[in-house]
Amino acid sequence: MGAKEVVSCPAQDNPYPSLIAATENATMDRHTDWPAMLARSDDPIHGRMEYSRHFGIIGVILTWRSRRYIGVAYCISTDNLISPMEPQFADLEIFFDKTKIDSFSSSDIFLWNRGNRAIRSEDIASTSPLTISILSPKRALSYKVLYCSSPHSKIELERRDERFLVTFDFLNPRDGCIFEILHT
């Protein structure tokens, strides 16, 4: 073990009189239990360390919350209105726009900006546009925009075979829309 250093502080030179009891005639070395010394409730240095810790945590939280990001989120809700017919209903035929169908479903697609920055149409890559696809053997029968939280966004659906291209001018944070697609 190394040499111990004697720490003392005369009362007249100590700006923190409550520390005199902790430091007067105390011997300390590298094995001293500093956390226990600093944990004293009447220790003004410990109080300052607590404030620093709190301000540090608050700073991290504010920095995290202030970061700017965009993100598109979606949710799909599908109702199967007519399922393929049972053999006992073999004579029943269902048509949609003069086309015979064996099943009929309605899907509502909720799309919104989950970020804290507006999404501009320029933010979407032209080589990878935002699309909604109907997987085979399903067929899209009809589609429309049911609701838009901001009509100024000019949200539109454009049909391209069994895919739908979603276009808009901008989507502010928490703005969104609901599309309805009727399909087999």
HUZIJO-V745265 format. One record per residue. SS is DSSP state (A for helix, B for strand, O for the rest). D_CENTER is the distance of its C-alpha to the mean C-alpha in whole Angstrom. Layout:
# HUZIJO-V745265
[[SS:D_CENTER] [SS:D_CENTER]]
This chain:
# HUZIJO-V745265
[[O:54] [O:54] [O:56] [O:55] [B:54] [B:55] [B:53] [O:55] [O:54] [O:57] [O:56] [O:57] [O:55] [O:51] [O:49] [O:47] [A:50] [A:48] [A:48] [A:51] [A:52] [A:49] [A:50] [O:54] [O:56] [B:53] [B:53] [B:50] [O:49] [O:46] [O:46] [O:46] [O:43] [A:41] [A:38] [A:41] [A:42] [A:39] [O:38] [O:41] [O:40] [O:42] [O:41] [A:40] [A:39] [A:37] [A:35] [A:35] [A:33] [A:31] [A:30] [A:29] [A:27] [A:25] [A:25] [A:23] [A:20] [A:20] [A:20] [A:17] [A:15] [A:16] [A:15] [A:12] [A:11] [A:13] [O:12] [O:12] [O:10] [O:10] [O:8] [B:10] [B:9] [B:12] [B:14] [B:18] [B:21] [B:24] [B:27] [B:30] [B:33] [B:36] [O:36] [O:39] [O:42] [O:44] [A:48] [A:49] [A:48] [O:49] [O:51] [O:48] [O:46] [B:43] [B:43] [B:40] [O:42] [O:45] [B:43] [B:43] [B:40] [O:40] [O:36] [B:34] [B:30] [B:28] [B:24] [B:22] [B:19] [B:16] [B:14] [B:12] [B:10] [O:6] [O:7] [O:9] [O:12] [O:15] [B:15] [B:19] [A:21] [A:22] [A:18] [O:19] [O:22] [O:25] [O:26] [O:23] [O:22] [O:19] [B:21] [B:22] [B:24] [O:27] [O:28] [O:32] [O:34] [O:32] [O:33] [B:31] [B:34] [B:32] [B:29] [B:28] [B:25] [B:25] [B:23] [B:21] [O:19] [O:21] [A:24] [A:24] [A:22] [O:25] [O:22] [B:25] [B:25] [B:28] [B:30] [B:31] [O:33] [O:30] [B:27] [B:26] [B:24] [B:22] [B:23] [O:22] [O:22] [B:19] [B:16] [O:15] [O:11] [O:11] [O:14] [B:15] [B:18] [B:20] [B:22] [B:25] [B:27] [B:30] [B:31] [O:33]]
